[in-house]
Amino acid sequence: MVRKGNSIPVLSLMPLEVLLFLNSWYYAVYFVAEILLFIYKSLLLPYVSPNLTLDLVMLFLFLGIEVIRIFFGSKGNLCQRKLPLSISLGLLAPSALMAVYYMLLQTYVLRVELIINAILLVFYVLELILVLVALISFSSVVVYD
């Protein structure tokens, strides 16, 4: 409990912020690697045009979801706000589903895609744990006016 006039404790999680920062850089590399892998697969494998288009459109949707998720996660953590952190947590499920799709269900899955998506899923599991810890710690402080 914190009374008016007292300083509010800093509850932001440094490990969560570091993980979100690393995930943003990893996802940038992931996105470029996936684009290059799609170019490789479209040149060497008998990729059906509608399937390639679907996979590429989904990759760009994945990019949008991931950028929004990382932004809200970082802002929610730094500002110690539950709503942006909850939005980030809600967007974690579609991001994880997209990673599973690119890991197992797309038209052609290369071994390198299996590895980079598995690493991405490890990031997601760690972020899930840290976001839940942050939400619990943000909920435990009561500020009186």
Phi, psi and omega in degrees: 000139180233128178267158179300137182099333176277156179283144179277131181293148177277117184249358180300141181264118178296318178300324178294318180295318178296318180295319177295320178297312179296322179294324178296318178290319179297319181293326177299315178294319179301313182298314179297318179297319179295319177299314179296322178292325176294321176298313179301312182293324181290333179277324188254340183247153180283073183280125177286134187303315178297325178293319178296317179298315179300313180297321179289319178297318178296326178295320178289326173296320177300319178300313180298315179298317183293319178297315180295319181296314181292320179299309181294324178296317180292314180295320178296321179290312184291323180270358181056048180246136183282325184296309178297324178293324177291323176297316177299319178295320178294326179279351178293326180295310177297325178295317179294321177296321178294320178296320177294320178301311181288342178276325189232329196250351180292172187303307176235127179246120177269159181299322180295326177292323176300317182290312184291329176285327176295320177296318178298320178293327175296317175305315183296319180295315178297318178295321178302312180298313183290325177294319177296319177297318179296316179298321178294318181290325177291329181282341185279346181263129177248127180253126179262140175271000000 
